Amino acid sequence: MGACGVSEKARRGAWRLALVMWACLVAACLVAACLAWAPLARAAASDVPVPVAVAPGVYAMLGNGDAVAPANRGIVANNGFIVGTRGVTVIDTGTSYRYGRAMIEAIRKITPLPIELVIITHQAPEFVFGASAFRDRDVPILAQRRTAELIRERCAICLKNLQRTLGDDEMGGSRVTVPDRTVEDTTQIDSGGRALQLLYFGPASTPGDLAVLDTSTGVLFAGGLVSAGRIPELRNEQIPGWLAALDRVRALAPHAIVPGFGPVVKDDAALTATGDYLRQLDAAVRRAYANGTGLTDAMRTVQVPDFRSYKLYAAAQPQNVQRLYLQLEKQ
């Protein structure tokens, strides 16, 4: 009996020890998992811009203005939303379906009002692919007619490029989403109980640029027309129409401008800088062309020194030179 008692006692002790060791192991695994996931959770949350109040009811979500890369998850461009008495109007939607969903969640933290309309200012890929998240919620999507056409014609290639750059996981669910509403010219609308002017000045940075003016606050979402601290990228059109559009924007004297890239500005400094870059670039390329400089040499040597410190200068400057040079060859 004594032997049996000792044996039973030993078995119970061994069992308690095993339970303790198992509990410690589970706790250690949970701690390790939390430590492993915490940085990822913080990174995912911190990568999504927090809405910034620009004026009563007007919010901007600001990208970092860099080139699209895995490190920034493609969150480089600016977008935002306007809260009216009846609903919300979204201006541009970011690079991916994932970002579009994040926009929707950010809006829900500001207001319970429904999202009534999405406005796409132009067809650059950093601004359009989040629209699929809004389409899935049956939100109407509006753009200038040429922008809608270009999204239909060209954005499948842009989507493939983004998938290669950012990966299938980041771009999961993203698809080409063609606006179902279009405008031809400058139009005033009521959206969500807010009076908005959709301003079309003709082909500028792209054939279908819209700027969106909230008439009650004077805040202008400039889309592709204005960049702050980042080199403008020439895409489809020539410079004169872009410069004329900038002059029209200046004449409006907006209270604040949300540029396509860069910080919100409350003066015309970004307008002036965008125009100055375009003029200096145009003059420099024309000089090189008139002097007989070949395209390859022009892409390497034509510089706009005043803007060397701007984001994307090293990458965008040669591409801009190439586009202007090829336009001159066609004339």
Secondary structure as a PSIPRED ss2 file (coil, helix, strand):
# PSIPRED VFORMAT (PSIPRED V4.0)

   1 M C   1.000  0.000  0.000
   2 G H   0.000  1.000  0.000
   3 A H   0.000  1.000  0.000
   4 C H   0.000  1.000  0.000
   5 G H   0.000  1.000  0.000
   6 V H   0.000  1.000  0.000
   7 S H   0.000  1.000  0.000
   8 E H   0.000  1.000  0.000
   9 K H   0.000  1.000  0.000
  10 A H   0.000  1.000  0.000
  11 R H   0.000  1.000  0.000
  12 R H   0.000  1.000  0.000
  13 G H   0.000  1.000  0.000
  14 A H   0.000  1.000  0.000
  15 W H   0.000  1.000  0.000
  16 R H   0.000  1.000  0.000
  17 L H   0.000  1.000  0.000
  18 A H   0.000  1.000  0.000
  19 L H   0.000  1.000  0.000
  20 V H   0.000  1.000  0.000
  21 M H   0.000  1.000  0.000
  22 W H   0.000  1.000  0.000
  23 A H   0.000  1.000  0.000
  24 C H   0.000  1.000  0.000
  25 L H   0.000  1.000  0.000
  26 V H   0.000  1.000  0.000
  27 A H   0.000  1.000  0.000
  28 A H   0.000  1.000  0.000
  29 C H   0.000  1.000  0.000
  30 L H   0.000  1.000  0.000
  31 V H   0.000  1.000  0.000
  32 A H   0.000  1.000  0.000
  33 A H   0.000  1.000  0.000
  34 C H   0.000  1.000  0.000
  35 L H   0.000  1.000  0.000
  36 A H   0.000  1.000  0.000
  37 W H   0.000  1.000  0.000
  38 A H   0.000  1.000  0.000
  39 P H   0.000  1.000  0.000
  40 L H   0.000  1.000  0.000
  41 A H   0.000  1.000  0.000
  42 R H   0.000  1.000  0.000
  43 A H   0.000  1.000  0.000
  44 A H   0.000  1.000  0.000
  45 A H   0.000  1.000  0.000
  46 S H   0.000  1.000  0.000
  47 D H   0.000  1.000  0.000
  48 V C   1.000  0.000  0.000
  49 P C   1.000  0.000  0.000
  50 V C   1.000  0.000  0.000
  51 P C   1.000  0.000  0.000
  52 V E   0.000  0.000  1.000
  53 A E   0.000  0.000  1.000
  54 V E   0.000  0.000  1.000
  55 A E   0.000  0.000  1.000
  56 P C   1.000  0.000  0.000
  57 G C   1.000  0.000  0.000
  58 V E   0.000  0.000  1.000
  59 Y E   0.000  0.000  1.000
  60 A E   0.000  0.000  1.000
  61 M E   0.000  0.000  1.000
  62 L C   1.000  0.000  0.000
  63 G C   1.000  0.000  0.000
  64 N C   1.000  0.000  0.000
  65 G C   1.000  0.000  0.000
  66 D C   1.000  0.000  0.000
  67 A C   1.000  0.000  0.000
  68 V C   1.000  0.000  0.000
  69 A C   1.000  0.000  0.000
  70 P H   0.000  1.000  0.000
  71 A H   0.000  1.000  0.000
  72 N H   0.000  1.000  0.000
  73 R C   1.000  0.000  0.000
  74 G C   1.000  0.000  0.000
  75 I C   1.000  0.000  0.000
  76 V C   1.000  0.000  0.000
  77 A C   1.000  0.000  0.000
  78 N C   1.000  0.000  0.000
  79 N E   0.000  0.000  1.000
  80 G E   0.000  0.000  1.000
  81 F E   0.000  0.000  1.000
  82 I E   0.000  0.000  1.000
  83 V E   0.000  0.000  1.000
  84 G C   1.000  0.000  0.000
  85 T C   1.000  0.000  0.000
  86 R C   1.000  0.000  0.000
  87 G C   1.000  0.000  0.000
  88 V E   0.000  0.000  1.000
  89 T E   0.000  0.000  1.000
  90 V E   0.000  0.000  1.000
  91 I E   0.000  0.000  1.000
  92 D C   1.000  0.000  0.000
  93 T C   1.000  0.000  0.000
  94 G C   1.000  0.000  0.000
  95 T C   1.000  0.000  0.000
  96 S C   1.000  0.000  0.000
  97 Y H   0.000  1.000  0.000
  98 R H   0.000  1.000  0.000
  99 Y H   0.000  1.000  0.000
 100 G H   0.000  1.000  0.000
 101 R H   0.000  1.000  0.000
 102 A H   0.000  1.000  0.000
 103 M H   0.000  1.000  0.000
 104 I H   0.000  1.000  0.000
 105 E H   0.000  1.000  0.000
 106 A H   0.000  1.000  0.000
 107 I H   0.000  1.000  0.000
 108 R H   0.000  1.000  0.000
 109 K H   0.000  1.000  0.000
 110 I H   0.000  1.000  0.000
 111 T C   1.000  0.000  0.000
 112 P C   1.000  0.000  0.000
 113 L C   1.000  0.000  0.000
 114 P C   1.000  0.000  0.000
 115 I E   0.000  0.000  1.000
 116 E E   0.000  0.000  1.000
 117 L E   0.000  0.000  1.000
 118 V E   0.000  0.000  1.000
 119 I E   0.000  0.000  1.000
 120 I C   1.000  0.000  0.000
 121 T C   1.000  0.000  0.000
 122 H C   1.000  0.000  0.000
 123 Q C   1.000  0.000  0.000
 124 A C   1.000  0.000  0.000
 125 P H   0.000  1.000  0.000
 126 E H   0.000  1.000  0.000
 127 F H   0.000  1.000  0.000
 128 V H   0.000  1.000  0.000
 129 F C   1.000  0.000  0.000
 130 G C   1.000  0.000  0.000
 131 A H   0.000  1.000  0.000
 132 S H   0.000  1.000  0.000
 133 A H   0.000  1.000  0.000
 134 F H   0.000  1.000  0.000
 135 R H   0.000  1.000  0.000
 136 D C   1.000  0.000  0.000
 137 R C   1.000  0.000  0.000
 138 D C   1.000  0.000  0.000
 139 V C   1.000  0.000  0.000
 140 P C   1.000  0.000  0.000
 141 I E   0.000  0.000  1.000
 142 L E   0.000  0.000  1.000
 143 A E   0.000  0.000  1.000
 144 Q E   0.000  0.000  1.000
 145 R H   0.000  1.000  0.000
 146 R H   0.000  1.000  0.000
 147 T H   0.000  1.000  0.000
 148 A H   0.000  1.000  0.000
 149 E H   0.000  1.000  0.000
 150 L H   0.000  1.000  0.000
 151 I H   0.000  1.000  0.000
 152 R H   0.000  1.000  0.000
 153 E H   0.000  1.000  0.000
 154 R H   0.000  1.000  0.000
 155 C H   0.000  1.000  0.000
 156 A H   0.000  1.000  0.000
 157 I H   0.000  1.000  0.000
 158 C H   0.000  1.000  0.000
 159 L H   0.000  1.000  0.000
 160 K H   0.000  1.000  0.000
 161 N H   0.000  1.000  0.000
 162 L H   0.000  1.000  0.000
 163 Q H   0.000  1.000  0.000
 164 R H   0.000  1.000  0.000
 165 T H   0.000  1.000  0.000
 166 L H   0.000  1.000  0.000
 167 G C   1.000  0.000  0.000
 168 D C   1.000  0.000  0.000
 169 D C   1.000  0.000  0.000
 170 E C   1.000  0.000  0.000
 171 M C   1.000  0.000  0.000
 172 G C   1.000  0.000  0.000
 173 G C   1.000  0.000  0.000
 174 S C   1.000  0.000  0.000
 175 R C   1.000  0.000  0.000
 176 V C   1.000  0.000  0.000
 177 T C   1.000  0.000  0.000
 178 V C   1.000  0.000  0.000
 179 P C   1.000  0.000  0.000
 180 D C   1.000  0.000  0.000
 181 R E   0.000  0.000  1.000
 182 T E   0.000  0.000  1.000
 183 V E   0.000  0.000  1.000
 184 E C   1.000  0.000  0.000
 185 D C   1.000  0.000  0.000
 186 T C   1.000  0.000  0.000
 187 T E   0.000  0.000  1.000
 188 Q E   0.000  0.000  1.000
 189 I E   0.000  0.000  1.000
 190 D E   0.000  0.000  1.000
 191 S E   0.000  0.000  1.000
 192 G C   1.000  0.000  0.000
 193 G C   1.000  0.000  0.000
 194 R E   0.000  0.000  1.000
 195 A E   0.000  0.000  1.000
 196 L E   0.000  0.000  1.000
 197 Q E   0.000  0.000  1.000
 198 L E   0.000  0.000  1.000
 199 L E   0.000  0.000  1.000
 200 Y C   1.000  0.000  0.000
 201 F C   1.000  0.000  0.000
 202 G C   1.000  0.000  0.000
 203 P C   1.000  0.000  0.000
 204 A C   1.000  0.000  0.000
 205 S C   1.000  0.000  0.000
 206 T C   1.000  0.000  0.000
 207 P C   1.000  0.000  0.000
 208 G C   1.000  0.000  0.000
 209 D C   1.000  0.000  0.000
 210 L C   1.000  0.000  0.000
 211 A E   0.000  0.000  1.000
 212 V E   0.000  0.000  1.000
 213 L E   0.000  0.000  1.000
 214 D E   0.000  0.000  1.000
 215 T C   1.000  0.000  0.000
 216 S C   1.000  0.000  0.000
 217 T C   1.000  0.000  0.000
 218 G C   1.000  0.000  0.000
 219 V E   0.000  0.000  1.000
 220 L E   0.000  0.000  1.000
 221 F E   0.000  0.000  1.000
 222 A E   0.000  0.000  1.000
 223 G E   0.000  0.000  1.000
 224 G E   0.000  0.000  1.000
 225 L E   0.000  0.000  1.000
 226 V E   0.000  0.000  1.000
 227 S E   0.000  0.000  1.000
 228 A C   1.000  0.000  0.000
 229 G C   1.000  0.000  0.000
 230 R E   0.000  0.000  1.000
 231 I C   1.000  0.000  0.000
 232 P C   1.000  0.000  0.000
 233 E C   1.000  0.000  0.000
 234 L C   1.000  0.000  0.000
 235 R C   1.000  0.000  0.000
 236 N C   1.000  0.000  0.000
 237 E C   1.000  0.000  0.000
 238 Q C   1.000  0.000  0.000
 239 I H   0.000  1.000  0.000
 240 P H   0.000  1.000  0.000
 241 G H   0.000  1.000  0.000
 242 W H   0.000  1.000  0.000
 243 L H   0.000  1.000  0.000
 244 A H   0.000  1.000  0.000
 245 A H   0.000  1.000  0.000
 246 L H   0.000  1.000  0.000
 247 D H   0.000  1.000  0.000
 248 R H   0.000  1.000  0.000
 249 V H   0.000  1.000  0.000
 250 R H   0.000  1.000  0.000
 251 A H   0.000  1.000  0.000
 252 L H   0.000  1.000  0.000
 253 A C   1.000  0.000  0.000
 254 P C   1.000  0.000  0.000
 255 H C   1.000  0.000  0.000
 256 A E   0.000  0.000  1.000
 257 I E   0.000  0.000  1.000
 258 V E   0.000  0.000  1.000
 259 P E   0.000  0.000  1.000
 260 G E   0.000  0.000  1.000
 261 F E   0.000  0.000  1.000
 262 G C   1.000  0.000  0.000
 263 P C   1.000  0.000  0.000
 264 V C   1.000  0.000  0.000
 265 V E   0.000  0.000  1.000
 266 K C   1.000  0.000  0.000
 267 D C   1.000  0.000  0.000
 268 D C   1.000  0.000  0.000
 269 A H   0.000  1.000  0.000
 270 A H   0.000  1.000  0.000
 271 L H   0.000  1.000  0.000
 272 T H   0.000  1.000  0.000
 273 A H   0.000  1.000  0.000
 274 T H   0.000  1.000  0.000
 275 G H   0.000  1.000  0.000
 276 D H   0.000  1.000  0.000
 277 Y H   0.000  1.000  0.000
 278 L H   0.000  1.000  0.000
 279 R H   0.000  1.000  0.000
 280 Q H   0.000  1.000  0.000
 281 L H   0.000  1.000  0.000
 282 D H   0.000  1.000  0.000
 283 A H   0.000  1.000  0.000
 284 A H   0.000  1.000  0.000
 285 V H   0.000  1.000  0.000
 286 R H   0.000  1.000  0.000
 287 R H   0.000  1.000  0.000
 288 A H   0.000  1.000  0.000
 289 Y H   0.000  1.000  0.000
 290 A H   0.000  1.000  0.000
 291 N C   1.000  0.000  0.000
 292 G C   1.000  0.000  0.000
 293 T C   1.000  0.000  0.000
 294 G C   1.000  0.000  0.000
 295 L H   0.000  1.000  0.000
 296 T H   0.000  1.000  0.000
 297 D H   0.000  1.000  0.000
 298 A H   0.000  1.000  0.000
 299 M H   0.000  1.000  0.000
 300 R H   0.000  1.000  0.000
 301 T H   0.000  1.000  0.000
 302 V C   1.000  0.000  0.000
 303 Q C   1.000  0.000  0.000
 304 V C   1.000  0.000  0.000
 305 P H   0.000  1.000  0.000
 306 D H   0.000  1.000  0.000
 307 F H   0.000  1.000  0.000
 308 R C   1.000  0.000  0.000
 309 S C   1.000  0.000  0.000
 310 Y C   1.000  0.000  0.000
 311 K E   0.000  0.000  1.000
 312 L C   1.000  0.000  0.000
 313 Y H   0.000  1.000  0.000
 314 A H   0.000  1.000  0.000
 315 A H   0.000  1.000  0.000
 316 A H   0.000  1.000  0.000
 317 Q H   0.000  1.000  0.000
 318 P H   0.000  1.000  0.000
 319 Q H   0.000  1.000  0.000
 320 N H   0.000  1.000  0.000
 321 V H   0.000  1.000  0.000
 322 Q H   0.000  1.000  0.000
 323 R H   0.000  1.000  0.000
 324 L H   0.000  1.000  0.000
 325 Y H   0.000  1.000  0.000
 326 L H   0.000  1.000  0.000
 327 Q H   0.000  1.000  0.000
 328 L H   0.000  1.000  0.000
 329 E H   0.000  1.000  0.000
 330 K H   0.000  1.000  0.000
 331 Q C   1.000  0.000  0.000
